[in-house]
Amino acid sequence: MRTAPVVAIGALATLLPALTPAAAAAGSRAGTTAITVSTATTVSTTTVSTTVDALERYTRQKPHWNRCGAETPADLECATVKVPLDYSRPGGRTLDVAVSRTKATSAQDRRGVLLLNPGGPGGSGLDMPVWMAPELPDEVKKRYDLVGFDPRGVGRSAPVSCGLNGDELNWQRPYKAATFDRDIRWAETVAAKCRAGNGAVLPHLTTRNTARDMDVIRAVLGEKKISYLGYSYGTYLGAVYTQMFPRRTDRFVLDSAVDPERIWRGMIQVWAEGAEPAFTRWATWTAARDETYALGRTPAEVRATFWALVARADREPIVLDGTALTGDDIRAGRPMFFDVAYAAETVARLRDAAAGRTPSSSGRATPPAPVPPSFIPVGTGTGAGAGAGAGTGTGASTGIATGTSAGAVPADNMDAAFWSVVCADTRAWPRDPERYRRDAIRDKARYPLYGDFASHIKPCAFWGHGSEPATRVNNSVGALILQNEWDSQTPLVSGQGLRRAMKGARMVTVLGGQGHGVYEMKSCADATATAYLTTGRLPAADTVCRTPAAGAGHSLRLPLPTPRLLPGGKARF
């Protein structure tokens, strides 16, 4: 039989992109070795050598650093790095990746670069050095250049657009038998418009390719290794980098973690799974404060009050702060239950609005505006504005010029980038619409708050395959995972999943911690993370700590979409 050479060639073709740039995983120059298939058969690695040589045009770039913009700080520099669209064909089409940096404050103490990613997929990271600098300790800024970048397809890095209109941007769709066919058409339409608008680019908008782009950035910056701070989706991006380039990994902090075994449908479904214990905790907390909120003296009474409001809003929308909310809109605000005080205040206001006891509970009202899908906690409504400089998540210009793209980012860029990555990263999305129907019915019964939203049909059911299968993260690379106990977007079980996959990592669990994002949010985990970044020392074992209540209201002003939960809500990262 002649199957062995065929299998070996197929394996080589699969491994080739992971070995580049610069044969990171192998650590040696291809072209001087050969792969032995059997005692009689050898496969040449000329193709590997040619590809590695072709990649040198990217890894040897000399970036031209300039001030990012007239309104940006003088120490924030921007440049453009070219990367191949398809790493298996480095001589083909290229993309421009926008990169920014602020230099380490001490040349003597400088260790290297700290790459930053805010999450998403679809979140712009170009502004991150600006927004992180006031939050990070001086001892960290002394040691690292802070490096931001817009991942491929996002912001200033060859942004994708699907030309989606308002209804097509509305992705939070509860399952209803009467609207199921319409929801299938919505998912088909989004997939078709993205395919028509971006064509051959879509299969290459993957986390694996963004990790390769990070390694090109590393090489262009002249660094042997990179350190990294990634939030939310950024934890998965960081984990994939450690899997593909373990020898290039220095100190990685993965904050609010994605479970790599759940990408990506499972990570949306975990929103529903995680919401139920948060709802139970909220009902208990609120019942103990009946004198303040008057929502019920027992947890059962509090739950009954909430579900009565949902039923009332399904019969006739409740107008709150000028927004008409149906029961489904209220359920879609499930992130609020991870902040017990905020949820109690909001449900009390809904009760008053339903009874006509608030100024905006009558008169003309509009339905909630759609918000981009994201593992950043974005809900529904028209809530409070973001901090200065925060993006809207709907394509607002960052005000940063990179020398290659001065126009505004497409209005649907975050949505388009989100679906591009979550649909192309994995081939596990079901293709049969009936599977989504069954799962949505099942999960609404299991997880009444959000189960049908999470399991209902998505555009990925009609998306073309990405260029590669999903990455299996399973390594012993050292890293630090930070996780709040009560996180709406990456619940505790998700962080525990990443810890299982990264056997050399250590995890700090913040008991009582609320919200999405841990490091430099006045958390008990801050000191551990800072010590790791500055000394390289990981805790001897996984640890838990408890953050004082005084730190619960602190949040980073990152350039992310405003996390709006329900009208009148407070901004939360």
N, C-alpha and C positions, 0 to 999 in steps of 0.2 A: 504493500500500500504506500501511496505517496502523500498521505495526509499530514505528516509531521511538518514538512516545509511550508505547507499552506497555513497551518495553524501558527507557526512561528512568524510568518510574514504578517498575518493578521494581528498577532500580538504586538509586533514591532510597530505596525501602523497605529495601534491603539496607544502604545506607550510614547510614541514620538512626540506628540504635543506636550505631554507631561515632562519629558526630558528637556524641553526648551522653555525659556531661553537658557542658553549656555549649559545645557545638560545638567541642570541643577540637581536632580535627584541622583544622577549617576556620579557626579563629581569628577568626571574625566572626559576628555575630548573624544567624541565619537569619531570613527574613521580609523582609529588605531586598534579597534577591537572587532571581534566578530561574535555572532551568536551561534553557539553550537546546538544543532537540532538533534543530531544523532552521530554515531561514529563515522557515518558516511556522508552526511549532508551538512553544509554550512551556508548561512544566509549573510550576505555582505551587508554592512551598515553604511554603504556609500550614501544612501538616501538621508540617513541621520546626519552624516557629516555635511552634506550639501545644505540641509536645512539649518544646522547650527551656524554654518558660515553665512548663510543668508540673513540670519537673525542679528549678526554683528552690525549690520547697518542701523539696527534699532538700539542695541545695547551700547553702542559707541557714540550715540548722539551727544552733542554739546548744547544743552538748553540755553536759550537766550532769556535771561531773567530781566523783567521790567516791573516797575510799580504797577500794581493791578488796576488801579483806577484813581481818578482825581479825588474821589471821596473816600478812598480806603486808606488805612494807616500807611505811613511811608515805609515801614519795615515789612509790609506784606508784599512779597514778590510773586509774580506769575510767569509761567512759561507753558509751552506746548510740547508734548512728547508724542511722536508718531509711533503707532503700534500696528501690526498687521490685523486686518479683519479676521483672517483665518490663519492661525499659527501653523497649520500643516501646509500652508501655501504662503510663506512669508514674502514671496516675490510679487504677490498680488495686491489687491486693494488695501489701502491703509486707512486708519482712523486717527484723528487728532484727540489726544487726551489732555484736558486742561489740568494743570498742577499749580499749587500755590505753596508758599512756605514763609515762615518767620524763623530766622536763625537762632540757634542756641545763644543764651545770654552770656555764656562764659566759654571762650575758646579753650581755656585750660581744662575745664571740666567736661567738655563736650564728649558724648559717647557716640552719637550717630543721629539717626532720624527716627521720628515717631510718626508713622502714617496714621491718619485719622479717617474714620468712616462713621457717618451718623445713622445709618440704617436705611430702610426702604423695603424692598429694592426701589430705587428711583430717587433716593434722597441725594441732594447735592452736598458735596463735602468741600467745595472750593473755599467757602467762608470759614471753615472750621478752625483754622489757626487763630482767626480774629476772635471767635466766640469762646474758644477754649482757653486762650491765654489768661484772661482774668480769673479763671476758675482753677487752673492747675497750679500746684505749689511751685515756688521759686526753684526748689531743688530739682524738679523735673525739667523746668524750662532752661535751667543751666546746662543740662546734659543732652538735650535733644533739639534739633531743628523740628519744628512742628510742620508737618506736610499734609496738606489737604489735596483732594482731587475729586473731580466729577467722574464717576465710573462711565465706561463706554455706554452711549445711548442716553446719558443723563446730562441735563444742564448745558454746560459749554463743551461737552465731549461728544460731538456728533449726535445731538439729541434726536430721538425718535419721536414721531407724531403719527397718530392714527386718524386725525381729523374727527375726533369724537364730539358729538353734540351733547347737549345737556342730559337727555334721557340715556344716551349711551354711557355717560359718565356715572350714571346711577347704578352702582354695582351691588349695593346692599339690598338684595331682593329676597323677601321671605317666600317660602313655598306656599302656593295656593293652587288648587286644582284648576281654578278658573283662569289663572294667568300662566300656567305652566308652558303652553305652546308659545306664548308671547316671550317668555323668558328664554326659551330655546332660541327663538329668532334673535333676541338681543345678543346672546352669547355668540351665535354664528356671525352676526353682523360685526361685532367688535373684532373677532378673529379675522374676518375677511377684510375689513378696512385696514387693520394693522398689516396684514400680508400685502395688500395692494400698495400701501404707502411706504413699505420698507423692504419688501421683496427678499433678496438674498441676504440681507443683513440680519434678519431675525434669528436664524439658527445659531448665530455667533454671539448673541447677546446673552451670555451665560456667566454664572459665577466663576466657573473654571477659567474662562477667558479674562475676566476681570482680575483674577488672581495672577494670571500671566502678565497682564498689564502692570500690576503692582511690582512684579519682578523686573520688568523692563525699567520702571521708574527707579527701582533700587539700583540697577546697573548704571543708569544715566546719572544718578546722583553720586556715583562712585563709592557705593557702600557694599561691603561684603555681606552684611545682614541688615534686616530692618526690624525695628520694634513697632508696635501697633497698638492702637486703642480703637476698638470697634464696638458700636452699640447695636443691639437688636439684630437686624439682618446682617450688620457688619460683623457679628460674631460668627455667622456661618461663612462669610467671606474670609475671615481670618482663619477659621478652622480648615477651610479648603486650601488656603495657602500653606498651612502647616503640613497638610497631607501631601501636597504637590512639591513643596520646596522645604523640606524639614531642615536642611543644612543652611538655609538662608534665614531661618526664623530665630530672632533674638528674644526680646521680652514682649509677650503678647498678652494684653488685657482684653478679655472678652466679656462685655458687660450686657446683661439681660439677654440670655442665650437662646438661640434656636437649636432645637433637637434635629441633628442631621438625618435621623431615621424617619422624620415626619415631613420632610420637604415634599411638595409644598402644600398639598391639599390637607395633610394632617396638621400642619401648622395653622391653617385657617380654622380647621375643626377644633383645635385645642382652645381657641378663643371661647367656644361654647362650653367645652368641658371645664375650663378654668373659671368661667363666670358663675357656675352654680355654687361652689363653696364660698365664693366671694359674696354672693347674694345672701346665703345663709348667715355668714358672719355679719353682714350689714344689718340683717333683720334682728339679730340678737343684740347688736350694739345699739340700734335705734330704739328697741323696746325698753332698754335700760334707761333711756333718756326721753321717756314719753312726755315728761313735763315740758321739755324743750320743743319737741317736734309734733307731738300729738298724733302720731301715726299708728299707735297701738301699744298696749301695755305688755303684750307677749310677742315673741317672734312670729307666731302664727297669725296674730292680728295685724302685724306690720306687713307680712306677706300678702294677707288678704286685702289690705288697703291698696297695695301696689297693683295687684292683679285686677282689682275693681277699677282702678284708673285706666289700666290698659284696655279693659272691656269698654269703659265709657268712651275712650278716645277712638275705639274702633267703630262705635255707633255714630259718634260726632266728634271730629277732631277738637283737641284742646288747644286753645290759642295761648301761647306763652311767648312773651317778648316779640310779638308780631309774627310768630311762626306757628302755623297750624300743624299740630302733631297728631298722627294716628297712633293706635296702639303699637303697630309695627315700628313706627319711628321711635317710640319710647323704648321698645325692646332693643332696637339697634344702638341705643345709648348705653349698652351693657358695661363699657369701661368705667362708668361712674361708680359702680359698686365696689371697685377696688380702693376707693377713697370714701370711707364710711361717712365722714362728716359732710362732704360735698354731696353724696347721694341723698342723705337725709334732708339736707336743705333743698335739693332739687325736687325730690318727691313731694315735700311739703308745699313747694311753690306750685307744682302741678295740681295738687289737691285744691289749693286756693284758686288757681286759674279755672279749674273745672267748675268751681262753685261761683265763679264770677267775682271773686274778691281781689283780683289784681287789676291794675290800670290797663294792661294790654290783653285782658282775657276776652274782650269783645271787639268787634269792628273788623276791618279788612286785615287779612293775614295771608301769608305765602307759605307754601310747603318748604320743608328743609332743603337747602342746597346740597347737591351731591358733593362728596369729598373723596380725595384720592384713596385707593386701597393702599394699605401700608402696614408694616409691623410697628410703625410709630402710632401711638394711640390717638387716631383721628376719629371722631364720632360724627354726629350730625348736628345741624343747626347753624346758628349765626353767632356763636359765643364771643367771648372777649377777644380783643385783638392780641396779636403776638407782641413779644418784646421787640424793641427797635431792631430792624434788620432781619427779622425772621421772615422766611419765605411763606408764601401762601399755599404752596403745594400745587398750584395750578399754573405754573409756568412763569411766575414773575421773574423779571431780570434780577440777577444778583448785584448788578452794578460793577461787576468785575470784568475787565477786558483782558483777554489772553492773547490778543494779536491775531486770532483766527476767526473769531465770531463775535461781532459787536451787536447783533440783533437780539431781540427778546427771545427767550426760550419758548417753544410752542406751548400753548395753553394746556394741552393734555399730556405734556411730557411725563409727568409723574405716573399717571395712569398707564400710558403706553409703555414706559420702562418697567413698571411693576409687572404687567402681564407678560411682557417679553421675557423677563427673567424667570418668573415662577412657572411659566408654561414651557420654556425651553430647557430649563435645568434638569428636568426629570421626565421620564417617559411613563410615569405611574398614573397619570390622569386618566380616569375612565373615559371611554369614547361613546358609550351608550347612554343617551339621555335618561332612559328608564332607571339606570343605576342611581342617578342623582335624585330622581323622584323618590325611589325607595329609601335612600339614605336620609333625605330631608324629612320624610314622614317619621322614620325611626328616631332621628335625632331630635326632632321637636318634642317627642314624648320623653326622651332621655334628659334633654337639656332645654327646658321650656323657654328660657330667656333668648337663646340665640342659635339653638341647634339647627333649625331649618335654614336660617341665613347661611350658616357655615357650610352645610353640606349640599346646598342647592347648586344648580349648574353654573359653571364659570366658562369664560371664553376658552380656557385651556382644553375643553372637551373637543374643540374644533381647530386647535393649533397644530401646526406642523412640528415634527420632531426637531429638537435641538441637535447641534452637530455632534454631541457625545452623550453617552449615558451619564446618569448622576454620579457624583463622587461619593465613594464610601469613606467616611472619616473613621479611621481606626488606627491610632498611632500613640506613641509614648513621648511626644514632644511636650516640653514644659510650657505651661501657660497658666494664667490666673483667670478663673471664671467668677464673676460677681453676679449675684442674683437676689432680688427682693423676694420676700415670701409672697407678697400680694402685687403681682405684676399682671396687668390686663392683656398685654400683647404677647409676652413670652412667659407664661405662667411657670411656677416653680418646677413642675414636672418637665418642662422643656429644658430648663437649665440643667436638671439632673440627667436628662438624656445626653446633652453635650458632654457632661462630665464622664459618663460611661464610655463615650466614644474616644475621649482624649485621656488615655490612661496615665499620662505623665503630668496632667494638669492638677491643680488644686482649686477647690471651690469654696468661696465664702458666701454663706447664706445669711441674709439680713432678716432675722426674725422680726415680724411686725413691720418690715419695710414695705411702704406703699409706693406704687408708681413704676414707671418704665425708665430705668436708668439708675445707676447706683453711685458710680465714682464721682467724687467732688459734688455730691448733693448733701453734704453734711451727714454722711453716713458713717456708721461704725466700721465700714469696710475701707474707708479712705486711707487710713494709715497703712494697712496691709498692702494696698495697691501702690501707694507711693513708695513704700519700702522695696517692693518688687521692681518697680521701674528704675529706682536709683541704685539698688544694690544687686539685683538679680536673684535675691533670696525668696524662694517660695515658702509658704508655711509647710511644716513637716507633714501635715495631714489636712484634710478638709476641715473647715471650721465654721462655727456659727457665732453670730454676735447680734446684739439688739440695739437698734438705733433709738436714741432718746426722742420723745415726742416732739421736742423743739425743732428737730431737723425735718419733720414731715412735710413742711410746706415749701422747702427749698427746691428750686429747679434750675437746670442749666438753660441759658438763653441760646440754644443752638439754632442754626439756620435750617429749621425744619418746619413742616406744616403746623399751623396752630392746632393743638389737640382740642377740638371742640366736642364736648360731650352732648349737652343739650343747651338750648338757648339760655343765655345768662350765665353760662359756665365759666369756670376759671381756666386759664391756660395751664396745661400740664404737659411736660415732656413725656 
